[in-house]
C-alpha cells in the first residue's frame, strides 16, 4: 500500500476546534509529525503504535529545519506509511504547508490538505471581536508581522478593513508606529490576544498610540471592530475561565471530567496519579452466585471483558456503588438491582443487610489492596463472600513541570491522593467523596472541598462555587 501525507490544520489551541476530517486523519496515521503550537492532548487520539515526531518551531529555536521536515515527510511516505502532518491553525496560513505540499508533489508523494481554523479568526472570536462587521469592516487582511518593510506599511495604513498580524509581537512597536506614520489615526482601536482560545487567553485593548506588551504567541488586531468586544465578549466570562485544574484520574477515565472543565472555560491539566494494571485471572462460575457487587467502573469493565456469556448473570442480582459505576453497568444493558443512597461502602452495607440472606454467595470484583469493610461486614451476616482481584493500581511516570501553573486538583480516590507529589499540597483539593477528602486532609492539603453529591457533576458544582 502506497504511503500518503495529510497536511492537517489542528486549529489554534482549543482541542475541539480541530475539524472532524482532521481528527479522522490523525486517528488513522502511522506517523504523526507535529508542531509546537498544537494542543498536545490531540496526540492521545493517535492509534496505538503510531510514531510521534516533534518538529516544532519557535522564534530562534527550530527543532528541525524546514528542509529536514520536508525530507522526513517524503521518507516516511516512501516507507508506505500514512503520515499526519499536524500543524497549528491552518497549514496554508503562514504554516509553510505550501512548501511541504510542493515538496511532496516533486517527489510524487500523494497528499491531501485538511484546512484548519486559523488563530487570526478564532483568537479574535474568542476575545469577542468579529473580524468583519456590516457597516464597520468589509474586509479582513491577515499579515505576517515578522519581516514587514516600510513600503508594506504605506499599503497597509490605507486599508479600511480589519488588520490581523500574526508573528508580530517582536515587532509590535514598529508595527504601531509605522501604521500611524503612514496614515492610520493614532486612536485606531487595537487589541492583542495571547494564548488564543485557551483558558489562559489574555486580551489587551487600546489604541495604536497606546502600545501594550503581552505574552507570546499572540495575534494583533487593528480596526474599529475591536470596539465591539465589550458587547460580543463571551469566552472570558465562562465560570472556570483562567482556572488551571489538575485531573488525577487514570488517563482512560479522565475524559469526561476534562471535557466538563474545558467546556466551562477552565484548563484541565492531565496528571494521572493512577495507572490501572489488569491482573490475569479466570472468572469463577458466575451462575453459582446470588449477588455481584461492583465498587468501581474499573471493576465493571474488566469483569465484563472477561465474561463470555451474558446469560450467566440471569439469576444474579447486581449492586453498584456510585452513579458512575451504575452508568457503566448500564452500558452492558443491565439495570443494577441496588444502589445505595450514599455512594460509600458503609451505606452499601446498611442497605444490603436487608437484602442479602444468610448463606447467600457474593462475588466482589475489586482492586488489589483495597479496604476490607465490605467482605468483613457481609461475613458478619453469614454471607459467603469471594473476592475477585481484577486489577492493581500503579504509579505512572509524570512530569512535575505540568503543575507549575495549577491552582486546584481533583481527586477521585484515596489512592490518587496518596500518589500525588507531597510538595504540591498547597493546591486547593476537590474530592469526590468523604473518604477521599479524609485522605487529602491526612496529606495536609491546606484546603479540602468534598463534593456534596459523590459524582463528577457534584465535583463540578464545587468547582463552580470557588
N, C-alpha and C positions, 0 to 999 in steps of 0.2 A: 504494500500500500504506500503510495507516494506521500511525502510529507507536505505540510501546509502550515502557513503562518497566518494568524489572526491578529491584526493590529487593533487592539481593543482600548477604547476610551473608558477609563474606570470612574470618571466623574471627579468632582472637586474635593471629596473628603467624606461626606455623609455616605455611609456604606450602601444605603438604599437608593442612591442616585445612579448606580450602575444600571445599564439597560438590561432587559431580560435576555436579549441576544448576547450581550457581553458576558453575562453570568453563565449562560449555557456554554459559550466558547471556553470560558475558564474551567468549567466542570469537566469538559471533555479533553483538555490539553494533557499531553505527556510531559511538556516542559512549559514552565511559567517564568517569563523574564520580566521583572517588574521594576518600576521606578520608585523614587523616594517619596513622591507626593501622593501615592495611593494609600488608601486605608488598609493597613496590614491585615486586618481581620478578614479581608477578601481572600487571603491565601488559604483560609480554612475550608473554602469551597473547592479547592483543587482536589482531584481524585487521589485516592491512596496510591503512593508510589510515584506521584508526579515530581519531577525535578524542579526545584525552585531556585532561580538565579537572580540575585540582586544586581541591578545595573543602574542604580540611582545617580543622579547628578544634582549637586547644589553648587552655588556660586563658588568657584575656586576649588571645588572638590569633586572630581569625576571618578567614580568607582571604575568605570570602563569608558574609554574614549568612544565616540560615536562610531568610528571605523571598526572598532572591535565588537561593538554591539551588532553592527550590520553583519560582520563575519560570523558571529555567534548564531544569528537567526538563520543564515544560509546553511551553516554546518549542521545545525540541529534538524532542519528540514530535510537535508540530504541523508540524514540517518533515518528517514521515513517517520519522523516524529510530528505530532500535531503540536504546534507552538502557539501559546497565547502570549503576545507581547502586551503587557498590561501597563498602560500609560495614564498618568494623571490627567483629568479633564478630558479634552478631545485630542485624538492623535494628530489631527491636522491643524490645530490652533496652537502654534508655537511649540509643538510637541515633537518636531523633527520626524513625524510619521511619514511625511512625503519623501524624505531622504531614504527611509527604510523601505518604503514601497518601491522606489526606483531601483534600489539595490537588489531587491528580490526579483523584480522583473528582469534585470540584466542577467541574473543567474538562473532564469527560467524556473523560479520557485512560485508555486501557486499561493496566492494570498487573498485575504478579504480585509476590508476596513470596516470596523464597527464603531460608528460615531459615538461620542460621549458628551456628557453635559459639561460645558466649559465653565470654569470659575468666573470668567468675565461676565457671564449672565447669572449663574447661580449665586455667586458671592454677593452681588448686588441685590438679588431677590431675597436672600436670607437676611439681608440688612434692611429690607423694606424699601428698596429703591428700584422702581421699574425702569429698565434701561431705555424704553421708549414709552411715550405717553402722548395721546392725541392732544394737540394744541400746545405741547411743550417741547417734545423732541420727536422728530420724524425719522431719525436715523441713528445708527449705532456704529461706532468706529472702535475697533479693537487694535491696540498698538503695542508693539514690543518696546518697552521703555528703556531698554538697556543701551542701545547704541544710536540714539537719535542725534541728528545733526541740526544745526541752526536752520538750514533750508527746510527741514521737515517741519519745524515749528511755524514757519511762515505759512505753510498749508494748514496745519492742524489748528492754529489760532483762528482761522477764518471759517472753520466748520461749525455749523449751527446745532448739530445733534449732540448726543452723549459720547464722550470720550472715555474709554476704559483702557488704562495702561496696565499691562502685565509685566512682571520682572522689572519694575521701575523704582523700587524703594531705594536703591543705592543712588539713584539719580533724581530723587524727589525734589530737592531744591532747584536743580537745573530745569526740571520739567515745569514747575510752577513759575519760576522767574521768566523763562522763555515764552511761555504762553501769554503772560502779561506783556512782555516786551513786544510781541508781535500782534497784539490786538485784543486778547481776552481781557475783559474787565476784571480788576483785582478782586471785586466782590462776587465773582462767579462761584457758585456752590461747589464744594469739593468734599469727597469722602475717601477714607482709607478703611478697607475691610481686611483684617488679618485673620488667618486661620479659618478661611471662609467655610461655612456650613458645618463647622464643628462646635461642640458645646463651649469651647474656649474662644469662639469667634469674638473679635472686638471691632467696634466701628467707631471711628473718629470723624467728626464732620467739622467743617469750617469754610473758609474761602481760600482762593488761590494766594491771597496776601497773608493768610494765617496758616503757615505751614506747621504740621504736627507730625512728629516722628512716631512710628509704630513698629510693631513686630513684623517679621517676615515669616513665611511668604504672605504677601498681601496684594490686593488689587487697588488701583487708584481710579476713582470715578469722578469725572468732571462734567458738570452740566446742571441745568435747572431742576432736573428730576431728583436731585439729592434732597431738595426741599420737601419732597413727598414722603420722606422717611418717617416723619412724625405721625403720619396718618396710616401708612402702609406697614409699619413695623409689626412683626408677628413672632419671629423665631426667638428673639431675645426675651420675650415675655413668658416663655414656657416655664412651668413650675420648677423644673430641675436645671434650668439653664445656668451654666457656669459651675455646676457641681461635678466633681471628679470622684466617682463612686467605684470602689473595688468590689468585684464579684468573685467569690472564692469557691463557688461550686465546681464540681468536676466538669471539664470542658464540654462533654457531650450533653450535659444537663442545663447549662447556663444560658442558653439562647433566649428562653422566654423572659428571664429577668433582664438580660442585656437589652433586648428589644423594647421592653417597657420603659427602662431608664432612658434610652435614647429617644424614644418617641415623646418623652416628657422633656426633652431638651438637655438631658444630662450626658456626661461622658462616662461610659462603663469601661472600667479597666479590668481586663481579663487576667486574673491572678489565681488560677485554681490551686488550692492547697490540698486537694484530694485527687488521687488517681485511682479509678476503680480497676481492680485486677481480678478477673473471673478465676474461680477455682474449679479445676476439673473434677466433677463428681457426678455420679449417676443418680437420677431421681429414683426414690423408692416406689413401690406400688401405690400410686395415689388413691386407688379405689378403696384402700383399707382405712382411709382417714375420714373423720367426721367434720373436721374444721381445717382450713388453711388460714393462717394469719400473716398478712403482709404488713411490714412496718416501713417500707421504702419503695420508691419507684425502681431502684436498682434490683431489689429482690424480685419484684414483679417481672421485669424484663428478662432477667437471667433465668427465672423459673420457666416462663413461657417459651423461651428459646430452646429449652431442653424438653419441654412437654411434647410428646409425639402424637397424642390423640386427645383432643379436647373432651371427648366423651368420658374420659377417666374422671372428670370433675362432676359428672351428672348428679351424684348424691352428696357431694362435698359442699359444705357451707363455707363462705369466704368472708373474712373480716379484713378491713383496711384501716390503717391509722393515717388520717390526713386526707385532705381534698386531692392533693397531687397524686398520692398513692391510689386513691379511689378512681380518679380520672384515668390513670394509667391502666388499671384493671379493665375499665370500660372500653378501652381501645381494642381489647380482645373479645368484645361483645359479651361481656359478663357483668352483671349487676351485683355489687357486693351485698351480702346479706346483712352486714352490720358495720357501722362506722360510729365510733364514739363521738359525743358532742364536743368534747375537748380532745385535741389531737396529741395526747401524750399517753405514755404507756399506763400510768396509774388509772386514768379514766377508762382506758380499754379494759383493764382488769375488773373494775367495778361493773361495767356493762356486761362482760362475759360471764360473770358469776351467775347471772340469771339465765344464761343461755346454754352453757356447757354443763353437761351432766357428768357425774362421777363415772369414770370408765371411758369417756369419750377420748378418741385418739386425735391429737392435734399435731399438725406439721407447721413448723415455723421456719420458713426460708429467711436467712439472715446473713449479716456480715460477720467476719471473724472478729473476736474480741469485742462484742457488744455487751451492754448491760444484761443481766440475767433476770431482771424483775419479772418479765412475762412468764418464762418457764417455771420460775420459783413459785409464783403465786398460783399458777394453774395446777401445779402439783399439790398445792395445799388443799385443793378441792377434788383431789383424786383423779384429775385428768392425766392421760398418758401423753407426754409431750416429746416429740422428736425434733431436734434442731438440725436444720439442713444448711450448712455453711456454704454459700454460693460464691462469695467474693471477699476480698480483703481490700482495705483502703491503704494506699501508699502515698508517700510524699513526692510529688513530681518536682522536676527541676524548674526553677523560676528565676526571673530577672528582677532583682530588688530595685533596679532603677525605675521600673514601672510605677512604683509607689511614690515617687518624689513629689508629684502634684496632687496626691489623693487627699480628700478631706473626710471621707467616710468609708466604711467597709461593711459589706453584708455577709452574715454568717448563716448557713443553713443547717449546721450540725455542730455538736461539741468538738468533733474531730477536726473540722475546718478551723475552729478557734485554736486548738492545740497546735496545729501545724503552721499557724501564721507567725511571721517573724516577731519576736518579743519586742524589739526596739520600736515597732510601729504601733504600740498600744495607746498612743496619743490620738489616734483617729477615733471618730465617733463610730461606735459599733451598733449596727442594726441587726437584731437577731430574730429568727423565725419563730421562736418559742421560748418558754421559761427555762427549759433545761439548757438550751444553747446560751441564753442570756446569763445563766449562772456560771457557765464555763467562761464567758467573756469577763465576768466580774472577777473570777478567780485568776484570770490572766492580767488583771489590774488595768483593764481599759478604763479610761477616765470617765467616759460617758457611755452608758449601755441602754439601748432602747429596744424593748421587746414588742413584737407585733401583737396587736390585740386579737387578731384572727391569725392562726398559725399557718398562713399560706403566703404565696408570693404577692397576692393582692393586698394582704394585710401588711406585709413588709413595705409595699409601695405607699400605702396610706401613711405610714410613719415617716417615710422619706419626704412626702409632700408637706408634712407638718413642720419640718425643720425650717 
